[in-house]
Amino acid sequence: MELKHGAVAGTLESSDIMITIHPGTDGVKIDLTSSVAAYYGDSIRAMIQKVLAEMGVENAVVKAVDHGALDCTIRARTTTAVQRAVKEEAVQ
């Protein structure tokens, strides 16, 4: 699946994660900011990577700002960001 433009999903509220995704050219790059990165950073990155792989995204630059999101929230936000990034932007 090819990303057409950048997209964002999620908020900076507690127990949420904001996923910003842009088209990439050299695989998947994930930049994670999280107060719990020392404990759960690898798990958060793995969940994002898993969702991207399931959706067929091979090249992307992802910025994730986590505030204690559960796996189901990480999955939902990543999925939504990808879905938004593959749609054609509306002409206004």
Accessible surface in RSA format (square Angstrom, percent):
REM  Atomic radii and reference values for relative SASA: ProtOr
REM  Chains: A
REM  Algorithm: Lee & Richards
REM  Probe-radius: 1.40
REM  Slices: 20
REM RES _ NUM      All-atoms   Total-Side   Main-Chain    Non-polar    All polar
REM                ABS   REL    ABS   REL    ABS   REL    ABS   REL    ABS   REL
RES MET A   1   110.79  57.4  60.94  40.3  49.84 118.7  75.69  64.4  35.10  46.5
RES GLU A   2   139.44  80.1 125.71  95.1  13.73  32.7  47.50  91.9  91.94  75.1
RES LEU A   3     8.02   4.5   0.49   0.3   7.53  18.9   0.49   0.3   7.53  20.3
RES LYS A   4   105.30  51.4  72.83  44.7  32.47  77.3  36.87  33.2  68.43  72.9
RES HIS A   5    38.66  21.1  33.73  23.4   4.93  12.6  36.82  37.9   1.84   2.1
RES GLY A   6    28.17  34.7   0.00   N/A  28.17  34.7   6.75  18.5  21.43  48.0
RES ALA A   7    12.57  11.6   2.52   3.9  10.06  22.9  11.31  15.9   1.26   3.3
RES VAL A   8    67.71  44.6  59.04  53.5   8.66  20.9  59.04  51.3   8.66  23.5
RES ALA A   9     2.39   2.2   1.09   1.7   1.30   2.9   2.39   3.4   0.00   0.0
RES GLY A  10    20.74  25.6   0.00   N/A  20.74  25.6   1.23   3.4  19.51  43.7
RES THR A  11    58.16  41.4  56.62  57.4   1.53   3.7  56.99  76.5   1.17   1.8
RES LEU A  12   101.05  56.3  83.14  59.5  17.92  45.0  83.53  58.7  17.52  47.1
RES GLU A  13   120.66  69.3 117.36  88.8   3.31   7.9  38.35  74.2  82.31  67.2
RES SER A  14    97.38  82.3  74.45  99.4  22.92  52.8  47.94 102.1  49.44  69.3
RES SER A  15    72.72  61.4  62.22  83.0  10.50  24.2  30.41  64.8  42.31  59.3
RES ASP A  16    10.81   7.6  10.81  10.8   0.00   0.0   6.75  15.9   4.06   4.0
RES ILE A  17     0.00   0.0   0.00   0.0   0.00   0.0   0.00   0.0   0.00   0.0
RES MET A  18    48.49  25.1  48.28  32.0   0.21   0.5  27.71  23.6  20.78  27.5
RES ILE A  19     0.05   0.0   0.05   0.0   0.00   0.0   0.05   0.0   0.00   0.0
RES THR A  20    29.68  21.1  29.38  29.8   0.30   0.7  19.47  26.1  10.22  15.4
RES ILE A  21     0.15   0.1   0.15   0.1   0.00   0.0   0.15   0.1   0.00   0.0
RES HIS A  22    87.97  48.1  87.97  61.1   0.00   0.0  62.29  64.2  25.68  29.9
RES PRO A  23    61.45  44.8  44.54  40.6  16.91  61.5  45.21  37.3  16.24 100.9
RES GLY A  24    18.18  22.4   0.00   N/A  18.18  22.4   5.57  15.3  12.60  28.2
RES THR A  25   136.60  97.2 103.69 105.1  32.90  78.4  79.90 107.3  56.69  85.7
RES ASP A  26   106.63  74.7  97.50  97.0   9.13  21.6  27.07  63.7  79.56  79.3
RES GLY A  27    30.16  37.2   0.00   N/A  30.16  37.2  25.28  69.4   4.88  10.9
RES VAL A  28    34.60  22.8   6.14   5.6  28.47  68.6   6.14   5.3  28.47  77.2
RES LYS A  29   110.47  53.9 107.04  65.7   3.43   8.2  87.61  78.9  22.86  24.3
RES ILE A  30    38.16  21.7  10.53   7.8  27.62  66.6  11.52   8.3  26.64  72.3
RES ASP A  31    80.25  56.2  75.30  75.0   4.94  11.7  30.25  71.2  50.00  49.9
RES LEU A  32    20.55  11.4   0.00   0.0  20.55  51.7   0.00   0.0  20.55  55.3
RES THR A  33    68.51  48.7  64.66  65.5   3.86   9.2  58.19  78.2  10.32  15.6
RES SER A  34    19.35  16.4   0.12   0.2  19.23  44.3   2.97   6.3  16.39  23.0
RES SER A  35   107.21  90.6  64.25  85.7  42.96  99.0  57.78 123.1  49.43  69.2
RES VAL A  36    43.04  28.3  43.04  39.0   0.00   0.0  43.04  37.4   0.00   0.0
RES ALA A  37    34.61  31.8  24.43  37.7  10.19  23.2  24.65  34.7   9.96  26.4
RES ALA A  38   102.43  94.2  54.18  83.6  48.25 109.8  67.57  95.2  34.86  92.4
RES TYR A  39   178.32  83.3 145.45  82.8  32.87  85.5 101.74  76.5  76.58  94.4
RES TYR A  40   130.17  60.8 129.18  73.5   0.99   2.6  82.18  61.8  47.99  59.2
RES GLY A  41     1.15   1.4   0.00   N/A   1.15   1.4   0.39   1.1   0.75   1.7
RES ASP A  42   120.37  84.3 111.86 111.3   8.51  20.1  40.34  94.9  80.02  79.8
RES SER A  43    56.64  47.9  45.92  61.3  10.73  24.7  29.80  63.5  26.85  37.6
RES ILE A  44     6.94   3.9   6.93   5.2   0.00   0.0   6.94   5.0   0.00   0.0
RES ARG A  45    88.01  37.0  87.42  44.6   0.58   1.4  36.89  50.4  51.12  31.0
RES ALA A  46    60.25  55.4  48.95  75.5  11.30  25.7  56.67  79.8   3.58   9.5
RES MET A  47    30.82  16.0  28.09  18.6   2.74   6.5  30.32  25.8   0.50   0.7
RES ILE A  48     0.00   0.0   0.00   0.0   0.00   0.0   0.00   0.0   0.00   0.0
RES GLN A  49    75.20  42.0  75.20  55.0   0.00   0.0  38.93  82.9  36.27  27.5
RES LYS A  50   108.15  52.8 101.47  62.3   6.68  15.9  58.28  52.5  49.87  53.1
RES VAL A  51     1.26   0.8   1.26   1.1   0.00   0.0   1.26   1.1   0.00   0.0
RES LEU A  52     0.00   0.0   0.00   0.0   0.00   0.0   0.00   0.0   0.00   0.0
RES ALA A  53    65.67  60.4  42.60  65.7  23.08  52.5  49.00  69.0  16.68  44.2
RES GLU A  54   103.57  59.5  63.01  47.7  40.56  96.6  47.70  92.3  55.87  45.6
RES MET A  55    40.02  20.7  27.45  18.2  12.57  29.9  35.50  30.2   4.52   6.0
RES GLY A  56    32.27  39.8   0.00   N/A  32.27  39.8  29.28  80.4   2.99   6.7
RES VAL A  57     4.73   3.1   0.54   0.5   4.19  10.1   0.54   0.5   4.19  11.4
RES GLU A  58   133.81  76.8 121.78  92.1  12.03  28.6  43.11  83.4  90.69  74.0
RES ASN A  59    61.38  42.3  53.86  52.1   7.52  18.1   6.17  14.8  55.22  53.4
RES ALA A  60     0.05   0.0   0.00   0.0   0.05   0.1   0.00   0.0   0.05   0.1
RES VAL A  61    70.25  46.2  69.89  63.3   0.36   0.9  69.89  60.7   0.36   1.0
RES VAL A  62     0.44   0.3   0.10   0.1   0.34   0.8   0.12   0.1   0.32   0.9
RES LYS A  63    76.40  37.3  75.81  46.5   0.59   1.4  60.16  54.1  16.24  17.3
RES ALA A  64     0.00   0.0   0.00   0.0   0.00   0.0   0.00   0.0   0.00   0.0
RES VAL A  65    32.07  21.1  32.07  29.0   0.00   0.0  32.07  27.9   0.00   0.0
RES ASP A  66     3.28   2.3   0.68   0.7   2.61   6.2   0.00   0.0   3.28   3.3
RES HIS A  67    76.78  42.0  66.35  46.1  10.42  26.7  47.62  49.1  29.15  33.9
RES GLY A  68    38.93  48.0   0.00   N/A  38.93  48.0  25.08  68.8  13.85  31.0
RES ALA A  69    14.67  13.5   0.00   0.0  14.67  33.4   0.00   0.0  14.67  38.9
RES LEU A  70   127.11  70.8 124.06  88.8   3.05   7.7 126.75  89.0   0.36   1.0
RES ASP A  71    72.69  50.9  67.57  67.3   5.11  12.1  21.99  51.8  50.69  50.6
RES CYS A  72    89.23  67.5  76.33  85.1  12.90  30.3  47.00 119.1  42.23  45.5
RES THR A  73    30.85  21.9  27.41  27.8   3.44   8.2  12.50  16.8  18.35  27.7
RES ILE A  74     1.05   0.6   1.05   0.8   0.00   0.0   1.05   0.8   0.00   0.0
RES ARG A  75    80.48  33.8  80.48  41.0   0.00   0.0  42.36  57.9  38.12  23.1
RES ALA A  76    50.96  46.9  43.25  66.7   7.71  17.5  50.54  71.2   0.42   1.1
RES ARG A  77    75.22  31.6  75.22  38.3   0.00   0.0   1.50   2.1  73.72  44.7
RES THR A  78     0.26   0.2   0.26   0.3   0.00   0.0   0.26   0.4   0.00   0.0
RES THR A  79    36.18  25.7  36.18  36.7   0.00   0.0  30.06  40.4   6.12   9.2
RES THR A  80    41.80  29.7  41.80  42.4   0.00   0.0  19.37  26.0  22.43  33.9
RES ALA A  81     0.04   0.0   0.04   0.1   0.00   0.0   0.04   0.1   0.00   0.0
RES VAL A  82     0.00   0.0   0.00   0.0   0.00   0.0   0.00   0.0   0.00   0.0
RES GLN A  83    89.03  49.8  88.21  64.5   0.82   2.0  23.26  49.5  65.77  49.9
RES ARG A  84   121.22  50.9 117.51  59.9   3.71   8.8  37.17  50.8  84.04  50.9
RES ALA A  85     0.00   0.0   0.00   0.0   0.00   0.0   0.00   0.0   0.00   0.0
RES VAL A  86    36.13  23.8  29.71  26.9   6.42  15.5  29.71  25.8   6.42  17.4
RES LYS A  87   137.47  67.1 131.68  80.8   5.79  13.8  81.26  73.1  56.21  59.9
RES GLU A  88   133.93  76.9 112.60  85.2  21.33  50.8  59.69 115.4  74.24  60.6
RES GLU A  89   121.04  69.5  99.77  75.5  21.27  50.6  31.94  61.8  89.10  72.7
RES ALA A  90    84.98  78.1  54.28  83.8  30.70  69.8  63.98  90.1  21.00  55.6
RES VAL A  91   151.01  99.4 117.39 106.3  33.62  81.0 121.60 105.7  29.41  79.8
RES GLN A  92   206.66 115.6 131.16  95.9  75.50 179.8  77.53 165.0 129.13  97.9
END  Absolute sums over single chains surface
CHAIN  1 A     5472.1       4414.1       1058.0       3034.0       2438.0
END  Absolute sums over all chains
TOTAL          5472.1       4414.1       1058.0       3034.0       2438.0
